[in-house]
Amino acid sequence: MEIQEIVKLIKLKKRHGIIKRVSEETGVSMPTVKKYIEGNVISDKALLVLKAALEDIENEEVQQ
């Protein structure tokens, strides 16, 4: 899956607190995670953070 596709999925399903949770999980600062989720940065590190965010969203959906 490409970065832009992941960004679209996250934007569609974004939940309150996702930036903080992903920041804590990945060790990436909250402002950087926000930039990645907004699609402003495209890199290998961004892809890892975005995948973690998408996984967090999917896990939250399963729990509901």
N, CA, C, O and CB atoms as a CASP TS submission, in Angstrom:
PFRMAT TS
TARGET T0000
AUTHOR 0000-0000-0000
METHOD Language model
MODEL 1
PARENT N/A
ATOM      1  N   MET     1       0.847  -1.177   0.000  1.00  0.00           N
ATOM      2  CA  MET     1       0.000   0.000   0.000  1.00  0.00           C
ATOM      3  C   MET     1       0.896   1.245   0.000  1.00  0.00           C
ATOM      4  O   MET     1       1.872   1.311   0.747  1.00  0.00           O
ATOM      5  CB  MET     1      -0.965  -0.005   1.229  1.00  0.00           C
ATOM      6  N   GLU     2       0.564   2.214  -0.826  1.00  0.00           N
ATOM      7  CA  GLU     2       1.357   3.426  -0.933  1.00  0.00           C
ATOM      8  C   GLU     2       1.033   4.407   0.184  1.00  0.00           C
ATOM      9  O   GLU     2      -0.038   4.349   0.790  1.00  0.00           O
ATOM     10  CB  GLU     2       1.131   4.079  -2.281  1.00  0.00           C
ATOM     11  N   ILE     3       1.966   5.304   0.446  1.00  0.00           N
ATOM     12  CA  ILE     3       1.805   6.272   1.535  1.00  0.00           C
ATOM     13  C   ILE     3       0.529   7.083   1.365  1.00  0.00           C
ATOM     14  O   ILE     3      -0.206   7.280   2.333  1.00  0.00           O
ATOM     15  CB  ILE     3       3.013   7.209   1.602  1.00  0.00           C
ATOM     16  N   GLN     4       0.252   7.552   0.166  1.00  0.00           N
ATOM     17  CA  GLN     4      -0.933   8.393  -0.040  1.00  0.00           C
ATOM     18  C   GLN     4      -2.227   7.635   0.259  1.00  0.00           C
ATOM     19  O   GLN     4      -3.183   8.218   0.769  1.00  0.00           O
ATOM     20  CB  GLN     4      -0.962   8.918  -1.476  1.00  0.00           C
ATOM     21  N   GLU     5      -2.261   6.349  -0.055  1.00  0.00           N
ATOM     22  CA  GLU     5      -3.437   5.530   0.250  1.00  0.00           C
ATOM     23  C   GLU     5      -3.621   5.399   1.759  1.00  0.00           C
ATOM     24  O   GLU     5      -4.741   5.477   2.265  1.00  0.00           O
ATOM     25  CB  GLU     5      -3.307   4.134  -0.395  1.00  0.00           C
ATOM     26  N   ILE     6      -2.515   5.198   2.469  1.00  0.00           N
ATOM     27  CA  ILE     6      -2.584   5.077   3.924  1.00  0.00           C
ATOM     28  C   ILE     6      -3.044   6.393   4.536  1.00  0.00           C
ATOM     29  O   ILE     6      -3.865   6.398   5.453  1.00  0.00           O
ATOM     30  CB  ILE     6      -1.215   4.661   4.506  1.00  0.00           C
ATOM     31  N   VAL     7      -2.520   7.512   4.034  1.00  0.00           N
ATOM     32  CA  VAL     7      -2.927   8.829   4.540  1.00  0.00           C
ATOM     33  C   VAL     7      -4.426   9.017   4.353  1.00  0.00           C
ATOM     34  O   VAL     7      -5.104   9.492   5.264  1.00  0.00           O
ATOM     35  CB  VAL     7      -2.149   9.962   3.824  1.00  0.00           C
ATOM     36  N   LYS     8      -4.954   8.651   3.185  1.00  0.00           N
ATOM     37  CA  LYS     8      -6.396   8.777   2.945  1.00  0.00           C
ATOM     38  C   LYS     8      -7.204   7.945   3.928  1.00  0.00           C
ATOM     39  O   LYS     8      -8.202   8.420   4.470  1.00  0.00           O
ATOM     40  CB  LYS     8      -6.733   8.360   1.519  1.00  0.00           C
ATOM     41  N   LEU     9      -6.781   6.703   4.161  1.00  0.00           N
ATOM     42  CA  LEU     9      -7.490   5.837   5.106  1.00  0.00           C
ATOM     43  C   LEU     9      -7.472   6.415   6.507  1.00  0.00           C
ATOM     44  O   LEU     9      -8.487   6.398   7.204  1.00  0.00           O
ATOM     45  CB  LEU     9      -6.877   4.443   5.114  1.00  0.00           C
ATOM     46  N   ILE    10      -6.330   6.924   6.920  1.00  0.00           N
ATOM     47  CA  ILE    10      -6.220   7.504   8.259  1.00  0.00           C
ATOM     48  C   ILE    10      -7.116   8.724   8.381  1.00  0.00           C
ATOM     49  O   ILE    10      -7.800   8.891   9.391  1.00  0.00           O
ATOM     50  CB  ILE    10      -4.763   7.880   8.573  1.00  0.00           C
ATOM     51  N   LYS    11      -7.121   9.580   7.365  1.00  0.00           N
ATOM     52  CA  LYS    11      -7.966  10.779   7.409  1.00  0.00           C
ATOM     53  C   LYS    11      -9.440  10.418   7.471  1.00  0.00           C
ATOM     54  O   LYS    11     -10.215  11.101   8.140  1.00  0.00           O
ATOM     55  CB  LYS    11      -7.701  11.664   6.192  1.00  0.00           C
ATOM     56  N   LEU    12      -9.834   9.366   6.792  1.00  0.00           N
ATOM     57  CA  LEU    12     -11.231   8.945   6.816  1.00  0.00           C
ATOM     58  C   LEU    12     -11.643   8.374   8.170  1.00  0.00           C
ATOM     59  O   LEU    12     -12.779   8.552   8.608  1.00  0.00           O
ATOM     60  CB  LEU    12     -11.477   7.917   5.734  1.00  0.00           C
ATOM     61  N   LYS    13     -10.710   7.688   8.829  1.00  0.00           N
ATOM     62  CA  LYS    13     -11.043   6.960  10.053  1.00  0.00           C
ATOM     63  C   LYS    13     -10.415   7.558  11.305  1.00  0.00           C
ATOM     64  O   LYS    13     -10.522   6.974  12.384  1.00  0.00           O
ATOM     65  CB  LYS    13     -10.614   5.534   9.920  1.00  0.00           C
ATOM     66  N   LYS    14      -9.765   8.704  11.183  1.00  0.00           N
ATOM     67  CA  LYS    14      -9.005   9.279  12.294  1.00  0.00           C
ATOM     68  C   LYS    14      -9.850   9.417  13.554  1.00  0.00           C
ATOM     69  O   LYS    14     -11.005   9.840  13.499  1.00  0.00           O
ATOM     70  CB  LYS    14      -8.450  10.636  11.900  1.00  0.00           C
ATOM     71  N   ARG    15      -9.273   9.064  14.664  1.00  0.00           N
ATOM     72  CA  ARG    15      -9.948   9.129  15.958  1.00  0.00           C
ATOM     73  C   ARG    15      -9.219  10.080  16.897  1.00  0.00           C
ATOM     74  O   ARG    15      -8.034  10.362  16.721  1.00  0.00           O
ATOM     75  CB  ARG    15     -10.044   7.731  16.588  1.00  0.00           C
ATOM     76  N   HIS    16      -9.929  10.557  17.876  1.00  0.00           N
ATOM     77  CA  HIS    16      -9.361  11.436  18.882  1.00  0.00           C
ATOM     78  C   HIS    16      -8.195  10.746  19.583  1.00  0.00           C
ATOM     79  O   HIS    16      -8.315   9.593  19.997  1.00  0.00           O
ATOM     80  CB  HIS    16     -10.432  11.857  19.900  1.00  0.00           C
ATOM     81  N   GLY    17      -7.085  11.433  19.716  1.00  0.00           N
ATOM     82  CA  GLY    17      -5.932  10.910  20.438  1.00  0.00           C
ATOM     83  C   GLY    17      -4.971  10.073  19.626  1.00  0.00           C
ATOM     84  O   GLY    17      -3.977   9.579  20.160  1.00  0.00           O
ATOM     85  N   ILE    18      -5.247   9.903  18.341  1.00  0.00           N
ATOM     86  CA  ILE    18      -4.401   9.042  17.512  1.00  0.00           C
ATOM     87  C   ILE    18      -2.962   9.557  17.451  1.00  0.00           C
ATOM     88  O   ILE    18      -2.019   8.767  17.491  1.00  0.00           O
ATOM     89  CB  ILE    18      -4.977   8.941  16.098  1.00  0.00           C
ATOM     90  N   ILE    19      -2.794  10.864  17.356  1.00  0.00           N
ATOM     91  CA  ILE    19      -1.450  11.432  17.226  1.00  0.00           C
ATOM     92  C   ILE    19      -0.636  11.142  18.484  1.00  0.00           C
ATOM     93  O   ILE    19       0.529  10.756  18.396  1.00  0.00           O
ATOM     94  CB  ILE    19      -1.521  12.959  16.967  1.00  0.00           C
ATOM     95  N   LYS    20      -1.238  11.324  19.638  1.00  0.00           N
ATOM     96  CA  LYS    20      -0.530  11.071  20.896  1.00  0.00           C
ATOM     97  C   LYS    20      -0.181   9.588  21.038  1.00  0.00           C
ATOM     98  O   LYS    20       0.945   9.248  21.403  1.00  0.00           O
ATOM     99  CB  LYS    20      -1.383  11.532  22.095  1.00  0.00           C
ATOM    100  N   ARG    21      -1.136   8.710  20.754  1.00  0.00           N
ATOM    101  CA  ARG    21      -0.884   7.277  20.889  1.00  0.00           C
ATOM    102  C   ARG    21       0.221   6.813  19.953  1.00  0.00           C
ATOM    103  O   ARG    21       1.106   6.057  20.356  1.00  0.00           O
ATOM    104  CB  ARG    21      -2.156   6.488  20.617  1.00  0.00           C
ATOM    105  N   VAL    22       0.171   7.264  18.705  1.00  0.00           N
ATOM    106  CA  VAL    22       1.185   6.850  17.731  1.00  0.00           C
ATOM    107  C   VAL    22       2.545   7.435  18.109  1.00  0.00           C
ATOM    108  O   VAL    22       3.570   6.771  17.952  1.00  0.00           O
ATOM    109  CB  VAL    22       0.786   7.296  16.299  1.00  0.00           C
ATOM    110  N   SER    23       2.560   8.661  18.601  1.00  0.00           N
ATOM    111  CA  SER    23       3.808   9.279  19.040  1.00  0.00           C
ATOM    112  C   SER    23       4.456   8.464  20.152  1.00  0.00           C
ATOM    113  O   SER    23       5.657   8.195  20.118  1.00  0.00           O
ATOM    114  CB  SER    23       3.558  10.714  19.515  1.00  0.00           C
ATOM    115  N   GLU    24       3.652   8.074  21.135  1.00  0.00           N
ATOM    116  CA  GLU    24       4.177   7.276  22.244  1.00  0.00           C
ATOM    117  C   GLU    24       4.648   5.905  21.769  1.00  0.00           C
ATOM    118  O   GLU    24       5.677   5.407  22.225  1.00  0.00           O
ATOM    119  CB  GLU    24       3.114   7.115  23.331  1.00  0.00           C
ATOM    120  N   GLU    25       3.905   5.305  20.865  1.00  0.00           N
ATOM    121  CA  GLU    25       4.232   3.959  20.384  1.00  0.00           C
ATOM    122  C   GLU    25       5.491   3.941  19.529  1.00  0.00           C
ATOM    123  O   GLU    25       6.289   3.007  19.614  1.00  0.00           O
ATOM    124  CB  GLU    25       3.071   3.394  19.589  1.00  0.00           C
ATOM    125  N   THR    26       5.674   4.974  18.700  1.00  0.00           N
ATOM    126  CA  THR    26       6.782   4.978  17.749  1.00  0.00           C
ATOM    127  C   THR    26       7.994   5.773  18.213  1.00  0.00           C
ATOM    128  O   THR    26       9.080   5.622  17.652  1.00  0.00           O
ATOM    129  CB  THR    26       6.313   5.521  16.448  1.00  0.00           C
ATOM    130  N   GLY    27       7.828   6.617  19.229  1.00  0.00           N
ATOM    131  CA  GLY    27       8.934   7.449  19.690  1.00  0.00           C
ATOM    132  C   GLY    27       9.177   8.662  18.809  1.00  0.00           C
ATOM    133  O   GLY    27      10.227   9.297  18.901  1.00  0.00           O
ATOM    134  N   VAL    28       8.222   8.986  17.962  1.00  0.00           N
ATOM    135  CA  VAL    28       8.310  10.146  17.079  1.00  0.00           C
ATOM    136  C   VAL    28       7.506  11.266  17.722  1.00  0.00           C
ATOM    137  O   VAL    28       6.439  11.011  18.281  1.00  0.00           O
ATOM    138  CB  VAL    28       7.784   9.818  15.629  1.00  0.00           C
ATOM    139  N   SER    29       7.997  12.506  17.656  1.00  0.00           N
ATOM    140  CA  SER    29       7.308  13.619  18.314  1.00  0.00           C
ATOM    141  C   SER    29       5.903  13.825  17.745  1.00  0.00           C
ATOM    142  O   SER    29       5.631  13.502  16.589  1.00  0.00           O
ATOM    143  CB  SER    29       8.124  14.906  18.167  1.00  0.00           C
ATOM    144  N   MET    30       5.027  14.365  18.577  1.00  0.00           N
ATOM    145  CA  MET    30       3.637  14.586  18.154  1.00  0.00           C
ATOM    146  C   MET    30       3.540  15.502  16.929  1.00  0.00           C
ATOM    147  O   MET    30       2.775  15.196  16.014  1.00  0.00           O
ATOM    148  CB  MET    30       2.831  15.185  19.306  1.00  0.00           C
ATOM    149  N   PRO    31       4.293  16.622  16.875  1.00  0.00           N
ATOM    150  CA  PRO    31       4.205  17.458  15.669  1.00  0.00           C
ATOM    151  C   PRO    31       4.629  16.722  14.396  1.00  0.00           C
ATOM    152  O   PRO    31       4.060  16.939  13.326  1.00  0.00           O
ATOM    153  CB  PRO    31       5.063  18.693  15.841  1.00  0.00           C
ATOM    154  N   THR    32       5.629  15.854  14.523  1.00  0.00           N
ATOM    155  CA  THR    32       6.087  15.092  13.359  1.00  0.00           C
ATOM    156  C   THR    32       5.031  14.085  12.931  1.00  0.00           C
ATOM    157  O   THR    32       4.767  13.926  11.739  1.00  0.00           O
ATOM    158  CB  THR    32       7.411  14.374  13.667  1.00  0.00           C
ATOM    159  N   VAL    33       4.422  13.399  13.905  1.00  0.00           N
ATOM    160  CA  VAL    33       3.355  12.449  13.578  1.00  0.00           C
ATOM    161  C   VAL    33       2.222  13.185  12.867  1.00  0.00           C
ATOM    162  O   VAL    33       1.676  12.680  11.885  1.00  0.00           O
ATOM    163  CB  VAL    33       2.827  11.738  14.863  1.00  0.00           C
ATOM    164  N   LYS    34       1.866  14.368  13.350  1.00  0.00           N
ATOM    165  CA  LYS    34       0.793  15.156  12.722  1.00  0.00           C
ATOM    166  C   LYS    34       1.149  15.481  11.272  1.00  0.00           C
ATOM    167  O   LYS    34       0.301  15.373  10.386  1.00  0.00           O
ATOM    168  CB  LYS    34       0.538  16.466  13.517  1.00  0.00           C
ATOM    169  N   LYS    35       2.391  15.876  11.028  1.00  0.00           N
ATOM    170  CA  LYS    35       2.834  16.178   9.655  1.00  0.00           C
ATOM    171  C   LYS    35       2.702  14.942   8.768  1.00  0.00           C
ATOM    172  O   LYS    35       2.247  15.029   7.628  1.00  0.00           O
ATOM    173  CB  LYS    35       4.302  16.684   9.651  1.00  0.00           C
ATOM    174  N   TYR    36       3.105  13.792   9.305  1.00  0.00           N
ATOM    175  CA  TYR    36       3.020  12.555   8.533  1.00  0.00           C
ATOM    176  C   TYR    36       1.563  12.230   8.204  1.00  0.00           C
ATOM    177  O   TYR    36       1.236  11.895   7.065  1.00  0.00           O
ATOM    178  CB  TYR    36       3.669  11.389   9.306  1.00  0.00           C
ATOM    179  N   ILE    37       0.696  12.331   9.206  1.00  0.00           N
ATOM    180  CA  ILE    37      -0.713  11.991   9.003  1.00  0.00           C
ATOM    181  C   ILE    37      -1.390  12.956   8.035  1.00  0.00           C
ATOM    182  O   ILE    37      -2.297  12.564   7.301  1.00  0.00           O
ATOM    183  CB  ILE    37      -1.454  11.990  10.337  1.00  0.00           C
ATOM    184  N   GLU    38      -0.959  14.198   8.030  1.00  0.00           N
ATOM    185  CA  GLU    38      -1.515  15.168   7.090  1.00  0.00           C
ATOM    186  C   GLU    38      -0.983  14.947   5.677  1.00  0.00           C
ATOM    187  O   GLU    38      -1.478  15.545   4.721  1.00  0.00           O
ATOM    188  CB  GLU    38      -1.200  16.588   7.550  1.00  0.00           C
ATOM    189  N   GLY    39       0.027  14.086   5.548  1.00  0.00           N
ATOM    190  CA  GLY    39       0.580  13.783   4.231  1.00  0.00           C
ATOM    191  C   GLY    39       1.623  14.771   3.770  1.00  0.00           C
ATOM    192  O   GLY    39       1.948  14.822   2.583  1.00  0.00           O
ATOM    193  N   ASN    40       2.157  15.565   4.695  1.00  0.00           N
ATOM    194  CA  ASN    40       3.135  16.592   4.328  1.00  0.00           C
ATOM    195  C   ASN    40       4.554  16.064   4.174  1.00  0.00           C
ATOM    196  O   ASN    40       5.412  16.749   3.618  1.00  0.00           O
ATOM    197  CB  ASN    40       3.128  17.677   5.353  1.00  0.00           C
ATOM    198  N   VAL    41       4.808  14.858   4.656  1.00  0.00           N
ATOM    199  CA  VAL    41       6.152  14.285   4.588  1.00  0.00           C
ATOM    200  C   VAL    41       6.049  12.876   4.020  1.00  0.00           C
ATOM    201  O   VAL    41       5.219  12.076   4.450  1.00  0.00           O
ATOM    202  CB  VAL    41       6.838  14.273   5.994  1.00  0.00           C
ATOM    203  N   ILE    42       6.903  12.589   3.052  1.00  0.00           N
ATOM    204  CA  ILE    42       6.915  11.249   2.458  1.00  0.00           C
ATOM    205  C   ILE    42       8.330  10.699   2.617  1.00  0.00           C
ATOM    206  O   ILE    42       9.275  11.174   1.987  1.00  0.00           O
ATOM    207  CB  ILE    42       6.471  11.276   0.932  1.00  0.00           C
ATOM    208  N   SER    43       8.451   9.693   3.468  1.00  0.00           N
ATOM    209  CA  SER    43       9.750   9.047   3.691  1.00  0.00           C
ATOM    210  C   SER    43       9.501   7.645   4.227  1.00  0.00           C
ATOM    211  O   SER    43       8.366   7.268   4.519  1.00  0.00           O
ATOM    212  CB  SER    43      10.642   9.876   4.683  1.00  0.00           C
ATOM    213  N   ASP    44      10.574   6.883   4.350  1.00  0.00           N
ATOM    214  CA  ASP    44      10.445   5.535   4.908  1.00  0.00           C
ATOM    215  C   ASP    44       9.967   5.589   6.351  1.00  0.00           C
ATOM    216  O   ASP    44       9.142   4.776   6.769  1.00  0.00           O
ATOM    217  CB  ASP    44      11.781   4.788   4.824  1.00  0.00           C
ATOM    218  N   LYS    45      10.491   6.556   7.116  1.00  0.00           N
ATOM    219  CA  LYS    45      10.088   6.703   8.513  1.00  0.00           C
ATOM    220  C   LYS    45       8.614   7.090   8.594  1.00  0.00           C
ATOM    221  O   LYS    45       7.888   6.603   9.460  1.00  0.00           O
ATOM    222  CB  LYS    45      10.963   7.758   9.227  1.00  0.00           C
ATOM    223  N   ALA    46       8.178   7.959   7.698  1.00  0.00           N
ATOM    224  CA  ALA    46       6.767   8.358   7.681  1.00  0.00           C
ATOM    225  C   ALA    46       5.892   7.147   7.409  1.00  0.00           C
ATOM    226  O   ALA    46       4.836   6.998   8.024  1.00  0.00           O
ATOM    227  CB  ALA    46       6.513   9.454   6.620  1.00  0.00           C
ATOM    228  N   LEU    47       6.307   6.290   6.509  1.00  0.00           N
ATOM    229  CA  LEU    47       5.531   5.095   6.184  1.00  0.00           C
ATOM    230  C   LEU    47       5.377   4.200   7.412  1.00  0.00           C
ATOM    231  O   LEU    47       4.295   3.661   7.649  1.00  0.00           O
ATOM    232  CB  LEU    47       6.199   4.314   5.037  1.00  0.00           C
ATOM    233  N   LEU    48       6.428   4.038   8.185  1.00  0.00           N
ATOM    234  CA  LEU    48       6.352   3.225   9.402  1.00  0.00           C
ATOM    235  C   LEU    48       5.375   3.832  10.407  1.00  0.00           C
ATOM    236  O   LEU    48       4.577   3.119  11.015  1.00  0.00           O
ATOM    237  CB  LEU    48       7.743   3.083  10.041  1.00  0.00           C
ATOM    238  N   VAL    49       5.441   5.141  10.574  1.00  0.00           N
ATOM    239  CA  VAL    49       4.546   5.827  11.515  1.00  0.00           C
ATOM    240  C   VAL    49       3.104   5.733  11.033  1.00  0.00           C
ATOM    241  O   VAL    49       2.198   5.498  11.833  1.00  0.00           O
ATOM    242  CB  VAL    49       4.959   7.309  11.685  1.00  0.00           C
ATOM    243  N   LEU    50       2.884   5.912   9.743  1.00  0.00           N
ATOM    244  CA  LEU    50       1.531   5.843   9.193  1.00  0.00           C
ATOM    245  C   LEU    50       0.950   4.442   9.330  1.00  0.00           C
ATOM    246  O   LEU    50      -0.235   4.287   9.628  1.00  0.00           O
ATOM    247  CB  LEU    50       1.532   6.266   7.726  1.00  0.00           C
ATOM    248  N   LYS    51       1.767   3.434   9.118  1.00  0.00           N
ATOM    249  CA  LYS    51       1.285   2.060   9.291  1.00  0.00           C
ATOM    250  C   LYS    51       0.902   1.810  10.750  1.00  0.00           C
ATOM    251  O   LYS    51      -0.089   1.132  11.025  1.00  0.00           O
ATOM    252  CB  LYS    51       2.362   1.044   8.838  1.00  0.00           C
ATOM    253  N   ALA    52       1.682   2.354  11.681  1.00  0.00           N
ATOM    254  CA  ALA    52       1.355   2.213  13.104  1.00  0.00           C
ATOM    255  C   ALA    52       0.040   2.920  13.413  1.00  0.00           C
ATOM    256  O   ALA    52      -0.769   2.414  14.191  1.00  0.00           O
ATOM    257  CB  ALA    52       2.493   2.782  13.988  1.00  0.00           C
ATOM    258  N   ALA    53      -0.178   4.084  12.810  1.00  0.00           N
ATOM    259  CA  ALA    53      -1.425   4.825  13.034  1.00  0.00           C
ATOM    260  C   ALA    53      -2.610   4.049  12.484  1.00  0.00           C
ATOM    261  O   ALA    53      -3.646   3.951  13.141  1.00  0.00           O
ATOM    262  CB  ALA    53      -1.356   6.219  12.383  1.00  0.00           C
ATOM    263  N   LEU    54      -2.469   3.502  11.296  1.00  0.00           N
ATOM    264  CA  LEU    54      -3.552   2.738  10.694  1.00  0.00           C
ATOM    265  C   LEU    54      -3.852   1.491  11.520  1.00  0.00           C
ATOM    266  O   LEU    54      -5.016   1.134  11.708  1.00  0.00           O
ATOM    267  CB  LEU    54      -3.198   2.352   9.253  1.00  0.00           C
ATOM    268  N   GLU    55      -2.824   0.839  12.005  1.00  0.00           N
ATOM    269  CA  GLU    55      -3.010  -0.342  12.850  1.00  0.00           C
ATOM    270  C   GLU    55      -3.742   0.037  14.138  1.00  0.00           C
ATOM    271  O   GLU    55      -4.621  -0.697  14.591  1.00  0.00           O
ATOM    272  CB  GLU    55      -1.648  -0.996  13.178  1.00  0.00           C
ATOM    273  N   ASP    56      -3.386   1.167  14.721  1.00  0.00           N
ATOM    274  CA  ASP    56      -4.047   1.636  15.943  1.00  0.00           C
ATOM    275  C   ASP    56      -5.528   1.892  15.686  1.00  0.00           C
ATOM    276  O   ASP    56      -6.374   1.522  16.500  1.00  0.00           O
ATOM    277  CB  ASP    56      -3.368   2.919  16.470  1.00  0.00           C
ATOM    278  N   ILE    57      -5.840   2.519  14.567  1.00  0.00           N
ATOM    279  CA  ILE    57      -7.237   2.801  14.210  1.00  0.00           C
ATOM    280  C   ILE    57      -7.998   1.496  14.012  1.00  0.00           C
ATOM    281  O   ILE    57      -9.114   1.348  14.510  1.00  0.00           O
ATOM    282  CB  ILE    57      -7.314   3.669  12.927  1.00  0.00           C
ATOM    283  N   GLU    58      -7.412   0.559  13.297  1.00  0.00           N
ATOM    284  CA  GLU    58      -8.082  -0.715  13.042  1.00  0.00           C
ATOM    285  C   GLU    58      -8.298  -1.497  14.333  1.00  0.00           C
ATOM    286  O   GLU    58      -9.342  -2.127  14.505  1.00  0.00           O
ATOM    287  CB  GLU    58      -7.271  -1.552  12.056  1.00  0.00           C
ATOM    288  N   ASN    59      -7.327  -1.464  15.238  1.00  0.00           N
ATOM    289  CA  ASN    59      -7.495  -2.143  16.528  1.00  0.00           C
ATOM    290  C   ASN    59      -8.608  -1.506  17.344  1.00  0.00           C
ATOM    291  O   ASN    59      -9.362  -2.208  18.018  1.00  0.00           O
ATOM    292  CB  ASN    59      -6.186  -2.118  17.322  1.00  0.00           C
ATOM    293  N   GLU    60      -8.719  -0.187  17.291  1.00  0.00           N
ATOM    294  CA  GLU    60      -9.773   0.516  18.021  1.00  0.00           C
ATOM    295  C   GLU    60     -11.143   0.156  17.454  1.00  0.00           C
ATOM    296  O   GLU    60     -12.105  -0.004  18.205  1.00  0.00           O
ATOM    297  CB  GLU    60      -9.552   2.042  17.959  1.00  0.00           C
ATOM    298  N   GLU    61     -11.232   0.028  16.127  1.00  0.00           N
ATOM    299  CA  GLU    61     -12.498  -0.322  15.505  1.00  0.00           C
ATOM    300  C   GLU    61     -12.941  -1.732  15.908  1.00  0.00           C
ATOM    301  O   GLU    61     -14.129  -1.974  16.119  1.00  0.00           O
ATOM    302  CB  GLU    61     -12.384  -0.216  13.984  1.00  0.00           C
ATOM    303  N   VAL    62     -11.988  -2.655  16.014  1.00  0.00           N
ATOM    304  CA  VAL    62     -12.295  -4.018  16.401  1.00  0.00           C
ATOM    305  C   VAL    62     -12.824  -4.064  17.837  1.00  0.00           C
ATOM    306  O   VAL    62     -13.730  -4.839  18.144  1.00  0.00           O
ATOM    307  CB  VAL    62     -11.054  -4.904  16.256  1.00  0.00           C
ATOM    308  N   GLN    63     -12.263  -3.244  18.700  1.00  0.00           N
ATOM    309  CA  GLN    63     -12.664  -3.225  20.105  1.00  0.00           C
ATOM    310  C   GLN    63     -14.054  -2.636  20.310  1.00  0.00           C
ATOM    311  O   GLN    63     -14.692  -2.905  21.328  1.00  0.00           O
ATOM    312  CB  GLN    63     -11.661  -2.444  20.914  1.00  0.00           C
ATOM    313  N   GLN    64     -14.528  -1.846  19.372  1.00  0.00           N
ATOM    314  CA  GLN    64     -15.838  -1.197  19.532  1.00  0.00           C
ATOM    315  C   GLN    64     -16.947  -2.108  19.205  1.00  0.00           C
ATOM    316  O   GLN    64     -18.112  -1.717  19.289  1.00  0.00           O
ATOM    317  CB  GLN    64     -15.944   0.016  18.685  1.00  0.00           C
TER
END
